[in-house]
Amino acid sequence: MPAIIGPVQIINVGGGIVQFGDSLYISPKSNSKSTTGQGAVNSGGFIITNNGLSASNVLDTSLVDQPNVGNN
């Protein structure tokens, strides 16, 4: 069913699909893993982070965390 879309402003698309109009099946898939120290990826207007000791465990013993193949 068609729709009327007004003004659109897209600032950033970091991997994915932007769809306007009809679609039957859209299923974007991605997975990633990041390792950061405590308080490293906080976001907001006013942040106070007090860290006594910060350490990140980068040893990953699992072979598969979240498979993309066959995950429809």
mmCIF file of the N, C-alpha and C atoms, coordinates in Angstrom:
data_MODEL
# 
_entry.id   MODEL 
# 
loop_
_atom_site.group_PDB 
_atom_site.id 
_atom_site.type_symbol 
_atom_site.label_atom_id 
_atom_site.label_alt_id 
_atom_site.label_comp_id 
_atom_site.label_asym_id 
_atom_site.label_entity_id 
_atom_site.label_seq_id 
_atom_site.pdbx_PDB_ins_code 
_atom_site.Cartn_x 
_atom_site.Cartn_y 
_atom_site.Cartn_z 
_atom_site.occupancy 
_atom_site.B_iso_or_equiv 
_atom_site.pdbx_formal_charge 
_atom_site.auth_seq_id 
_atom_site.auth_comp_id 
_atom_site.auth_asym_id 
_atom_site.auth_atom_id 
_atom_site.pdbx_PDB_model_num 
ATOM 1   N N  . MET A 1 1  ? 0.835  -1.167  0.000  1.00 0.00 ? 1  MET A N  1 
ATOM 2   C CA . MET A 1 1  ? 0.000  0.000   0.000  1.00 0.00 ? 1  MET A CA 1 
ATOM 3   C C  . MET A 1 1  ? 0.891  1.244   0.000  1.00 0.00 ? 1  MET A C  1 
ATOM 4   N N  . PRO A 1 2  ? 0.784  2.077   -0.992 1.00 0.00 ? 2  PRO A N  1 
ATOM 5   C CA . PRO A 1 2  ? 1.615  3.273   -1.078 1.00 0.00 ? 2  PRO A CA 1 
ATOM 6   C C  . PRO A 1 2  ? 1.326  4.245   0.063  1.00 0.00 ? 2  PRO A C  1 
ATOM 7   N N  . ALA A 1 3  ? 2.355  4.984   0.434  1.00 0.00 ? 3  ALA A N  1 
ATOM 8   C CA . ALA A 1 3  ? 2.223  5.975   1.495  1.00 0.00 ? 3  ALA A CA 1 
ATOM 9   C C  . ALA A 1 3  ? 2.822  7.292   1.030  1.00 0.00 ? 3  ALA A C  1 
ATOM 10  N N  . ILE A 1 4  ? 2.308  8.377   1.573  1.00 0.00 ? 4  ILE A N  1 
ATOM 11  C CA . ILE A 1 4  ? 2.849  9.702   1.281  1.00 0.00 ? 4  ILE A CA 1 
ATOM 12  C C  . ILE A 1 4  ? 3.819  10.042  2.403  1.00 0.00 ? 4  ILE A C  1 
ATOM 13  N N  . ILE A 1 5  ? 5.065  10.300  2.029  1.00 0.00 ? 5  ILE A N  1 
ATOM 14  C CA . ILE A 1 5  ? 6.102  10.594  3.005  1.00 0.00 ? 5  ILE A CA 1 
ATOM 15  C C  . ILE A 1 5  ? 6.500  12.046  2.861  1.00 0.00 ? 5  ILE A C  1 
ATOM 16  N N  . GLY A 1 6  ? 6.504  12.766  3.961  1.00 0.00 ? 6  GLY A N  1 
ATOM 17  C CA . GLY A 1 6  ? 6.884  14.175  3.962  1.00 0.00 ? 6  GLY A CA 1 
ATOM 18  C C  . GLY A 1 6  ? 8.396  14.335  3.950  1.00 0.00 ? 6  GLY A C  1 
ATOM 19  N N  . PRO A 1 7  ? 8.876  15.471  4.410  1.00 0.00 ? 7  PRO A N  1 
ATOM 20  C CA . PRO A 1 7  ? 10.323 15.722  4.431  1.00 0.00 ? 7  PRO A CA 1 
ATOM 21  C C  . PRO A 1 7  ? 11.055 14.707  5.303  1.00 0.00 ? 7  PRO A C  1 
ATOM 22  N N  . VAL A 1 8  ? 12.173 14.214  4.796  1.00 0.00 ? 8  VAL A N  1 
ATOM 23  C CA . VAL A 1 8  ? 12.971 13.217  5.504  1.00 0.00 ? 8  VAL A CA 1 
ATOM 24  C C  . VAL A 1 8  ? 14.415 13.691  5.543  1.00 0.00 ? 8  VAL A C  1 
ATOM 25  N N  . GLN A 1 9  ? 15.020 13.603  6.716  1.00 0.00 ? 9  GLN A N  1 
ATOM 26  C CA . GLN A 1 9  ? 16.434 13.924  6.848  1.00 0.00 ? 9  GLN A CA 1 
ATOM 27  C C  . GLN A 1 9  ? 17.125 12.735  7.487  1.00 0.00 ? 9  GLN A C  1 
ATOM 28  N N  . ILE A 1 10 ? 18.014 12.101  6.747  1.00 0.00 ? 10 ILE A N  1 
ATOM 29  C CA . ILE A 1 10 ? 18.777 10.967  7.253  1.00 0.00 ? 10 ILE A CA 1 
ATOM 30  C C  . ILE A 1 10 ? 20.200 11.454  7.489  1.00 0.00 ? 10 ILE A C  1 
ATOM 31  N N  . ILE A 1 11 ? 20.613 11.440  8.733  1.00 0.00 ? 11 ILE A N  1 
ATOM 32  C CA . ILE A 1 11 ? 21.944 11.933  9.078  1.00 0.00 ? 11 ILE A CA 1 
ATOM 33  C C  . ILE A 1 11 ? 23.006 10.884  8.805  1.00 0.00 ? 11 ILE A C  1 
ATOM 34  N N  . ASN A 1 12 ? 22.779 9.649   9.269  1.00 0.00 ? 12 ASN A N  1 
ATOM 35  C CA . ASN A 1 12 ? 23.801 8.621   9.143  1.00 0.00 ? 12 ASN A CA 1 
ATOM 36  C C  . ASN A 1 12 ? 23.136 7.256   9.062  1.00 0.00 ? 12 ASN A C  1 
ATOM 37  N N  . VAL A 1 13 ? 23.594 6.431   8.135  1.00 0.00 ? 13 VAL A N  1 
ATOM 38  C CA . VAL A 1 13 ? 23.176 5.042   8.059  1.00 0.00 ? 13 VAL A CA 1 
ATOM 39  C C  . VAL A 1 13 ? 24.446 4.222   8.071  1.00 0.00 ? 13 VAL A C  1 
ATOM 40  N N  . GLY A 1 14 ? 24.643 3.474   9.151  1.00 0.00 ? 14 GLY A N  1 
ATOM 41  C CA . GLY A 1 14 ? 25.856 2.682   9.272  1.00 0.00 ? 14 GLY A CA 1 
ATOM 42  C C  . GLY A 1 14 ? 25.560 1.218   9.016  1.00 0.00 ? 14 GLY A C  1 
ATOM 43  N N  . GLY A 1 15 ? 25.438 0.826   7.791  1.00 0.00 ? 15 GLY A N  1 
ATOM 44  C CA . GLY A 1 15 ? 25.132 -0.560  7.458  1.00 0.00 ? 15 GLY A CA 1 
ATOM 45  C C  . GLY A 1 15 ? 23.677 -0.866  7.709  1.00 0.00 ? 15 GLY A C  1 
ATOM 46  N N  . GLY A 1 16 ? 22.949 -1.167  6.709  1.00 0.00 ? 16 GLY A N  1 
ATOM 47  C CA . GLY A 1 16 ? 21.537 -1.451  6.866  1.00 0.00 ? 16 GLY A CA 1 
ATOM 48  C C  . GLY A 1 16 ? 20.775 -1.065  5.623  1.00 0.00 ? 16 GLY A C  1 
ATOM 49  N N  . ILE A 1 17 ? 19.462 -0.998  5.734  1.00 0.00 ? 17 ILE A N  1 
ATOM 50  C CA . ILE A 1 17 ? 18.601 -0.703  4.599  1.00 0.00 ? 17 ILE A CA 1 
ATOM 51  C C  . ILE A 1 17 ? 17.636 0.404   4.995  1.00 0.00 ? 17 ILE A C  1 
ATOM 52  N N  . VAL A 1 18 ? 17.510 1.386   4.136  1.00 0.00 ? 18 VAL A N  1 
ATOM 53  C CA . VAL A 1 18 ? 16.483 2.411   4.297  1.00 0.00 ? 18 VAL A CA 1 
ATOM 54  C C  . VAL A 1 18 ? 15.479 2.182   3.183  1.00 0.00 ? 18 VAL A C  1 
ATOM 55  N N  . GLN A 1 19 ? 14.258 1.852   3.543  1.00 0.00 ? 19 GLN A N  1 
ATOM 56  C CA . GLN A 1 19 ? 13.237 1.480   2.559  1.00 0.00 ? 19 GLN A CA 1 
ATOM 57  C C  . GLN A 1 19 ? 12.081 2.460   2.629  1.00 0.00 ? 19 GLN A C  1 
ATOM 58  N N  . PHE A 1 20 ? 11.715 3.024   1.488  1.00 0.00 ? 20 PHE A N  1 
ATOM 59  C CA . PHE A 1 20 ? 10.527 3.855   1.369  1.00 0.00 ? 20 PHE A CA 1 
ATOM 60  C C  . PHE A 1 20 ? 9.630  3.211   0.327  1.00 0.00 ? 20 PHE A C  1 
ATOM 61  N N  . GLY A 1 21 ? 8.406  2.915   0.691  1.00 0.00 ? 21 GLY A N  1 
ATOM 62  C CA . GLY A 1 21 ? 7.490  2.296   -0.253 1.00 0.00 ? 21 GLY A CA 1 
ATOM 63  C C  . GLY A 1 21 ? 7.218  0.852   0.110  1.00 0.00 ? 21 GLY A C  1 
ATOM 64  N N  . ASP A 1 22 ? 6.679  0.124   -0.854 1.00 0.00 ? 22 ASP A N  1 
ATOM 65  C CA . ASP A 1 22 ? 6.263  -1.257  -0.621 1.00 0.00 ? 22 ASP A CA 1 
ATOM 66  C C  . ASP A 1 22 ? 7.462  -2.197  -0.580 1.00 0.00 ? 22 ASP A C  1 
ATOM 67  N N  . SER A 1 23 ? 7.356  -3.211  0.239  1.00 0.00 ? 23 SER A N  1 
ATOM 68  C CA . SER A 1 23 ? 8.368  -4.259  0.273  1.00 0.00 ? 23 SER A CA 1 
ATOM 69  C C  . SER A 1 23 ? 7.723  -5.540  0.766  1.00 0.00 ? 23 SER A C  1 
ATOM 70  N N  . LEU A 1 24 ? 8.193  -6.654  0.274  1.00 0.00 ? 24 LEU A N  1 
ATOM 71  C CA . LEU A 1 24 ? 7.664  -7.947  0.689  1.00 0.00 ? 24 LEU A CA 1 
ATOM 72  C C  . LEU A 1 24 ? 8.467  -8.521  1.835  1.00 0.00 ? 24 LEU A C  1 
ATOM 73  N N  . TYR A 1 25 ? 9.797  -8.472  1.730  1.00 0.00 ? 25 TYR A N  1 
ATOM 74  C CA . TYR A 1 25 ? 10.640 -9.120  2.724  1.00 0.00 ? 25 TYR A CA 1 
ATOM 75  C C  . TYR A 1 25 ? 11.971 -8.385  2.802  1.00 0.00 ? 25 TYR A C  1 
ATOM 76  N N  . ILE A 1 26 ? 12.282 -7.803  3.938  1.00 0.00 ? 26 ILE A N  1 
ATOM 77  C CA . ILE A 1 26 ? 13.567 -7.156  4.166  1.00 0.00 ? 26 ILE A CA 1 
ATOM 78  C C  . ILE A 1 26 ? 14.146 -7.751  5.433  1.00 0.00 ? 26 ILE A C  1 
ATOM 79  N N  . SER A 1 27 ? 15.349 -8.262  5.346  1.00 0.00 ? 27 SER A N  1 
ATOM 80  C CA . SER A 1 27 ? 15.967 -8.882  6.509  1.00 0.00 ? 27 SER A CA 1 
ATOM 81  C C  . SER A 1 27 ? 17.471 -8.628  6.516  1.00 0.00 ? 27 SER A C  1 
ATOM 82  N N  . PRO A 1 28 ? 17.891 -7.413  6.884  1.00 0.00 ? 28 PRO A N  1 
ATOM 83  C CA . PRO A 1 28 ? 19.334 -7.168  6.961  1.00 0.00 ? 28 PRO A CA 1 
ATOM 84  C C  . PRO A 1 28 ? 19.924 -7.871  8.174  1.00 0.00 ? 28 PRO A C  1 
ATOM 85  N N  . LYS A 1 29 ? 21.114 -8.415  8.007  1.00 0.00 ? 29 LYS A N  1 
ATOM 86  C CA . LYS A 1 29 ? 21.752 -9.148  9.096  1.00 0.00 ? 29 LYS A CA 1 
ATOM 87  C C  . LYS A 1 29 ? 23.199 -8.712  9.230  1.00 0.00 ? 29 LYS A C  1 
ATOM 88  N N  . SER A 1 30 ? 23.626 -8.545  10.439 1.00 0.00 ? 30 SER A N  1 
ATOM 89  C CA . SER A 1 30 ? 25.031 -8.315  10.722 1.00 0.00 ? 30 SER A CA 1 
ATOM 90  C C  . SER A 1 30 ? 25.273 -8.619  12.191 1.00 0.00 ? 30 SER A C  1 
ATOM 91  N N  . ASN A 1 31 ? 26.492 -8.953  12.514 1.00 0.00 ? 31 ASN A N  1 
ATOM 92  C CA . ASN A 1 31 ? 26.865 -9.119  13.908 1.00 0.00 ? 31 ASN A CA 1 
ATOM 93  C C  . ASN A 1 31 ? 28.297 -8.668  14.080 1.00 0.00 ? 31 ASN A C  1 
ATOM 94  N N  . SER A 1 32 ? 28.604 -8.187  15.257 1.00 0.00 ? 32 SER A N  1 
ATOM 95  C CA . SER A 1 32 ? 29.953 -7.720  15.545 1.00 0.00 ? 32 SER A CA 1 
ATOM 96  C C  . SER A 1 32 ? 30.200 -7.813  17.041 1.00 0.00 ? 32 SER A C  1 
ATOM 97  N N  . LYS A 1 33 ? 31.454 -7.768  17.403 1.00 0.00 ? 33 LYS A N  1 
ATOM 98  C CA . LYS A 1 33 ? 31.827 -7.809  18.809 1.00 0.00 ? 33 LYS A CA 1 
ATOM 99  C C  . LYS A 1 33 ? 32.904 -6.757  19.037 1.00 0.00 ? 33 LYS A C  1 
ATOM 100 N N  . SER A 1 34 ? 32.772 -6.005  20.098 1.00 0.00 ? 34 SER A N  1 
ATOM 101 C CA . SER A 1 34 ? 33.787 -5.016  20.432 1.00 0.00 ? 34 SER A CA 1 
ATOM 102 C C  . SER A 1 34 ? 34.198 -5.192  21.881 1.00 0.00 ? 34 SER A C  1 
ATOM 103 N N  . THR A 1 35 ? 35.440 -4.900  22.148 1.00 0.00 ? 35 THR A N  1 
ATOM 104 C CA . THR A 1 35 ? 35.976 -4.997  23.495 1.00 0.00 ? 35 THR A CA 1 
ATOM 105 C C  . THR A 1 35 ? 36.500 -3.630  23.902 1.00 0.00 ? 35 THR A C  1 
ATOM 106 N N  . THR A 1 36 ? 35.893 -3.047  24.906 1.00 0.00 ? 36 THR A N  1 
ATOM 107 C CA . THR A 1 36 ? 36.314 -1.741  25.397 1.00 0.00 ? 36 THR A CA 1 
ATOM 108 C C  . THR A 1 36 ? 36.392 -1.784  26.915 1.00 0.00 ? 36 THR A C  1 
ATOM 109 N N  . GLY A 1 37 ? 37.106 -0.859  27.483 1.00 0.00 ? 37 GLY A N  1 
ATOM 110 C CA . GLY A 1 37 ? 37.199 -0.764  28.933 1.00 0.00 ? 37 GLY A CA 1 
ATOM 111 C C  . GLY A 1 37 ? 35.938 -0.164  29.527 1.00 0.00 ? 37 GLY A C  1 
ATOM 112 N N  . GLN A 1 38 ? 35.828 -0.229  30.833 1.00 0.00 ? 38 GLN A N  1 
ATOM 113 C CA . GLN A 1 38 ? 34.612 0.266   31.479 1.00 0.00 ? 38 GLN A CA 1 
ATOM 114 C C  . GLN A 1 38 ? 34.531 1.774   31.325 1.00 0.00 ? 38 GLN A C  1 
ATOM 115 N N  . GLY A 1 39 ? 33.335 2.249   30.994 1.00 0.00 ? 39 GLY A N  1 
ATOM 116 C CA . GLY A 1 39 ? 33.101 3.675   30.808 1.00 0.00 ? 39 GLY A CA 1 
ATOM 117 C C  . GLY A 1 39 ? 33.573 4.214   29.484 1.00 0.00 ? 39 GLY A C  1 
ATOM 118 N N  . ALA A 1 40 ? 33.976 3.364   28.530 1.00 0.00 ? 40 ALA A N  1 
ATOM 119 C CA . ALA A 1 40 ? 34.549 3.847   27.279 1.00 0.00 ? 40 ALA A CA 1 
ATOM 120 C C  . ALA A 1 40 ? 33.497 4.245   26.263 1.00 0.00 ? 40 ALA A C  1 
ATOM 121 N N  . VAL A 1 41 ? 32.343 3.605   26.253 1.00 0.00 ? 41 VAL A N  1 
ATOM 122 C CA . VAL A 1 41 ? 31.339 3.884   25.230 1.00 0.00 ? 41 VAL A CA 1 
ATOM 123 C C  . VAL A 1 41 ? 30.079 4.518   25.823 1.00 0.00 ? 41 VAL A C  1 
ATOM 124 N N  . ASN A 1 42 ? 30.239 5.259   26.884 1.00 0.00 ? 42 ASN A N  1 
ATOM 125 C CA . ASN A 1 42 ? 29.100 5.993   27.448 1.00 0.00 ? 42 ASN A CA 1 
ATOM 126 C C  . ASN A 1 42 ? 28.731 7.134   26.522 1.00 0.00 ? 42 ASN A C  1 
ATOM 127 N N  . SER A 1 43 ? 27.465 7.431   26.433 1.00 0.00 ? 43 SER A N  1 
ATOM 128 C CA . SER A 1 43 ? 27.025 8.556   25.617 1.00 0.00 ? 43 SER A CA 1 
ATOM 129 C C  . SER A 1 43 ? 25.922 9.288   26.366 1.00 0.00 ? 43 SER A C  1 
ATOM 130 N N  . GLY A 1 44 ? 25.925 10.588  26.224 1.00 0.00 ? 44 GLY A N  1 
ATOM 131 C CA . GLY A 1 44 ? 24.910 11.389  26.900 1.00 0.00 ? 44 GLY A CA 1 
ATOM 132 C C  . GLY A 1 44 ? 25.382 12.820  27.027 1.00 0.00 ? 44 GLY A C  1 
ATOM 133 N N  . GLY A 1 45 ? 24.547 13.634  27.635 1.00 0.00 ? 45 GLY A N  1 
ATOM 134 C CA . GLY A 1 45 ? 24.864 15.046  27.765 1.00 0.00 ? 45 GLY A CA 1 
ATOM 135 C C  . GLY A 1 45 ? 25.843 15.343  28.884 1.00 0.00 ? 45 GLY A C  1 
ATOM 136 N N  . PHE A 1 46 ? 25.748 14.625  29.994 1.00 0.00 ? 46 PHE A N  1 
ATOM 137 C CA . PHE A 1 46 ? 26.603 14.887  31.159 1.00 0.00 ? 46 PHE A CA 1 
ATOM 138 C C  . PHE A 1 46 ? 26.968 13.558  31.792 1.00 0.00 ? 46 PHE A C  1 
ATOM 139 N N  . ILE A 1 47 ? 28.232 13.153  31.687 1.00 0.00 ? 47 ILE A N  1 
ATOM 140 C CA . ILE A 1 47 ? 28.666 11.841  32.159 1.00 0.00 ? 47 ILE A CA 1 
ATOM 141 C C  . ILE A 1 47 ? 29.790 12.016  33.166 1.00 0.00 ? 47 ILE A C  1 
ATOM 142 N N  . ILE A 1 48 ? 29.651 11.364  34.299 1.00 0.00 ? 48 ILE A N  1 
ATOM 143 C CA . ILE A 1 48 ? 30.732 11.279  35.278 1.00 0.00 ? 48 ILE A CA 1 
ATOM 144 C C  . ILE A 1 48 ? 31.032 9.796   35.464 1.00 0.00 ? 48 ILE A C  1 
ATOM 145 N N  . THR A 1 49 ? 32.259 9.395   35.167 1.00 0.00 ? 49 THR A N  1 
ATOM 146 C CA . THR A 1 49 ? 32.659 8.003   35.291 1.00 0.00 ? 49 THR A CA 1 
ATOM 147 C C  . THR A 1 49 ? 33.854 7.912   36.223 1.00 0.00 ? 49 THR A C  1 
ATOM 148 N N  . ASN A 1 50 ? 33.710 7.165   37.296 1.00 0.00 ? 50 ASN A N  1 
ATOM 149 C CA . ASN A 1 50 ? 34.796 6.955   38.243 1.00 0.00 ? 50 ASN A CA 1 
ATOM 150 C C  . ASN A 1 50 ? 35.207 5.486   38.186 1.00 0.00 ? 50 ASN A C  1 
ATOM 151 N N  . ASN A 1 51 ? 36.400 5.230   37.682 1.00 0.00 ? 51 ASN A N  1 
ATOM 152 C CA . ASN A 1 51 ? 36.895 3.866   37.544 1.00 0.00 ? 51 ASN A CA 1 
ATOM 153 C C  . ASN A 1 51 ? 38.143 3.686   38.396 1.00 0.00 ? 51 ASN A C  1 
ATOM 154 N N  . GLY A 1 52 ? 38.113 2.715   39.276 1.00 0.00 ? 52 GLY A N  1 
ATOM 155 C CA . GLY A 1 52 ? 39.292 2.432   40.068 1.00 0.00 ? 52 GLY A CA 1 
ATOM 156 C C  . GLY A 1 52 ? 40.299 1.611   39.283 1.00 0.00 ? 52 GLY A C  1 
ATOM 157 N N  . LEU A 1 53 ? 39.849 0.542   38.682 1.00 0.00 ? 53 LEU A N  1 
ATOM 158 C CA . LEU A 1 53 ? 40.705 -0.345  37.902 1.00 0.00 ? 53 LEU A CA 1 
ATOM 159 C C  . LEU A 1 53 ? 39.898 -0.820  36.705 1.00 0.00 ? 53 LEU A C  1 
ATOM 160 N N  . SER A 1 54 ? 40.455 -0.687  35.520 1.00 0.00 ? 54 SER A N  1 
ATOM 161 C CA . SER A 1 54 ? 39.743 -1.063  34.308 1.00 0.00 ? 54 SER A CA 1 
ATOM 162 C C  . SER A 1 54 ? 40.568 -2.069  33.528 1.00 0.00 ? 54 SER A C  1 
ATOM 163 N N  . ALA A 1 55 ? 39.962 -3.210  33.235 1.00 0.00 ? 55 ALA A N  1 
ATOM 164 C CA . ALA A 1 55 ? 40.632 -4.230  32.432 1.00 0.00 ? 55 ALA A CA 1 
ATOM 165 C C  . ALA A 1 55 ? 39.599 -4.905  31.547 1.00 0.00 ? 55 ALA A C  1 
ATOM 166 N N  . SER A 1 56 ? 39.982 -5.224  30.324 1.00 0.00 ? 56 SER A N  1 
ATOM 167 C CA . SER A 1 56 ? 39.085 -5.881  29.377 1.00 0.00 ? 56 SER A CA 1 
ATOM 168 C C  . SER A 1 56 ? 39.611 -7.268  29.054 1.00 0.00 ? 56 SER A C  1 
ATOM 169 N N  . ASN A 1 57 ? 38.747 -8.255  29.134 1.00 0.00 ? 57 ASN A N  1 
ATOM 170 C CA . ASN A 1 57 ? 39.122 -9.622  28.798 1.00 0.00 ? 57 ASN A CA 1 
ATOM 171 C C  . ASN A 1 57 ? 38.894 -9.826  27.304 1.00 0.00 ? 57 ASN A C  1 
ATOM 172 N N  . VAL A 1 58 ? 39.955 -9.973  26.553 1.00 0.00 ? 58 VAL A N  1 
ATOM 173 C CA . VAL A 1 58 ? 39.836 -10.134 25.103 1.00 0.00 ? 58 VAL A CA 1 
ATOM 174 C C  . VAL A 1 58 ? 39.935 -11.598 24.681 1.00 0.00 ? 58 VAL A C  1 
ATOM 175 N N  . LEU A 1 59 ? 40.060 -12.500 25.624 1.00 0.00 ? 59 LEU A N  1 
ATOM 176 C CA . LEU A 1 59 ? 40.116 -13.916 25.310 1.00 0.00 ? 59 LEU A CA 1 
ATOM 177 C C  . LEU A 1 59 ? 38.702 -14.432 25.074 1.00 0.00 ? 59 LEU A C  1 
ATOM 178 N N  . ASP A 1 60 ? 38.415 -14.876 23.855 1.00 0.00 ? 60 ASP A N  1 
ATOM 179 C CA . ASP A 1 60 ? 37.085 -15.364 23.496 1.00 0.00 ? 60 ASP A CA 1 
ATOM 180 C C  . ASP A 1 60 ? 37.184 -16.866 23.270 1.00 0.00 ? 60 ASP A C  1 
ATOM 181 N N  . THR A 1 61 ? 36.628 -17.653 24.182 1.00 0.00 ? 61 THR A N  1 
ATOM 182 C CA . THR A 1 61 ? 36.729 -19.102 24.076 1.00 0.00 ? 61 THR A CA 1 
ATOM 183 C C  . THR A 1 61 ? 35.592 -19.732 23.284 1.00 0.00 ? 61 THR A C  1 
ATOM 184 N N  . SER A 1 62 ? 34.522 -18.979 23.023 1.00 0.00 ? 62 SER A N  1 
ATOM 185 C CA . SER A 1 62 ? 33.417 -19.544 22.251 1.00 0.00 ? 62 SER A CA 1 
ATOM 186 C C  . SER A 1 62 ? 33.747 -19.482 20.759 1.00 0.00 ? 62 SER A C  1 
ATOM 187 N N  . LEU A 1 63 ? 33.429 -20.544 20.046 1.00 0.00 ? 63 LEU A N  1 
ATOM 188 C CA . LEU A 1 63 ? 33.728 -20.587 18.617 1.00 0.00 ? 63 LEU A CA 1 
ATOM 189 C C  . LEU A 1 63 ? 32.726 -19.783 17.811 1.00 0.00 ? 63 LEU A C  1 
ATOM 190 N N  . VAL A 1 64 ? 31.437 -19.896 18.142 1.00 0.00 ? 64 VAL A N  1 
ATOM 191 C CA . VAL A 1 64 ? 30.390 -19.186 17.413 1.00 0.00 ? 64 VAL A CA 1 
ATOM 192 C C  . VAL A 1 64 ? 29.483 -18.523 18.435 1.00 0.00 ? 64 VAL A C  1 
ATOM 193 N N  . ASP A 1 65 ? 29.348 -17.205 18.351 1.00 0.00 ? 65 ASP A N  1 
ATOM 194 C CA . ASP A 1 65 ? 28.475 -16.486 19.270 1.00 0.00 ? 65 ASP A CA 1 
ATOM 195 C C  . ASP A 1 65 ? 27.051 -16.372 18.728 1.00 0.00 ? 65 ASP A C  1 
ATOM 196 N N  . GLN A 1 66 ? 26.898 -15.772 17.563 1.00 0.00 ? 66 GLN A N  1 
ATOM 197 C CA . GLN A 1 66 ? 25.592 -15.583 16.937 1.00 0.00 ? 66 GLN A CA 1 
ATOM 198 C C  . GLN A 1 66 ? 25.767 -15.799 15.444 1.00 0.00 ? 66 GLN A C  1 
ATOM 199 N N  . PRO A 1 67 ? 25.414 -16.964 14.921 1.00 0.00 ? 67 PRO A N  1 
ATOM 200 C CA . PRO A 1 67 ? 25.621 -17.192 13.488 1.00 0.00 ? 67 PRO A CA 1 
ATOM 201 C C  . PRO A 1 67 ? 24.623 -16.420 12.637 1.00 0.00 ? 67 PRO A C  1 
ATOM 202 N N  . ASN A 1 68 ? 25.106 -15.915 11.507 1.00 0.00 ? 68 ASN A N  1 
ATOM 203 C CA . ASN A 1 68 ? 24.240 -15.222 10.557 1.00 0.00 ? 68 ASN A CA 1 
ATOM 204 C C  . ASN A 1 68 ? 23.629 -16.186 9.559  1.00 0.00 ? 68 ASN A C  1 
ATOM 205 N N  . VAL A 1 69 ? 24.321 -17.237 9.224  1.00 0.00 ? 69 VAL A N  1 
ATOM 206 C CA . VAL A 1 69 ? 23.878 -18.165 8.179  1.00 0.00 ? 69 VAL A CA 1 
ATOM 207 C C  . VAL A 1 69 ? 22.662 -18.935 8.689  1.00 0.00 ? 69 VAL A C  1 
ATOM 208 N N  . GLY A 1 70 ? 21.612 -18.955 7.908  1.00 0.00 ? 70 GLY A N  1 
ATOM 209 C CA . GLY A 1 70 ? 20.412 -19.698 8.269  1.00 0.00 ? 70 GLY A CA 1 
ATOM 210 C C  . GLY A 1 70 ? 19.618 -19.101 9.393  1.00 0.00 ? 70 GLY A C  1 
ATOM 211 N N  . ASN A 1 71 ? 19.838 -17.848 9.714  1.00 0.00 ? 71 ASN A N  1 
ATOM 212 C CA . ASN A 1 71 ? 19.139 -17.201 10.811 1.00 0.00 ? 71 ASN A CA 1 
ATOM 213 C C  . ASN A 1 71 ? 18.096 -16.244 10.250 1.00 0.00 ? 71 ASN A C  1 
ATOM 214 N N  . ASN A 1 72 ? 17.109 -16.776 9.541  1.00 0.00 ? 72 ASN A N  1 
ATOM 215 C CA . ASN A 1 72 ? 16.105 -15.943 8.886  1.00 0.00 ? 72 ASN A CA 1 
ATOM 216 C C  . ASN A 1 72 ? 14.973 -15.629 9.813  1.00 0.00 ? 72 ASN A C  1 
# 
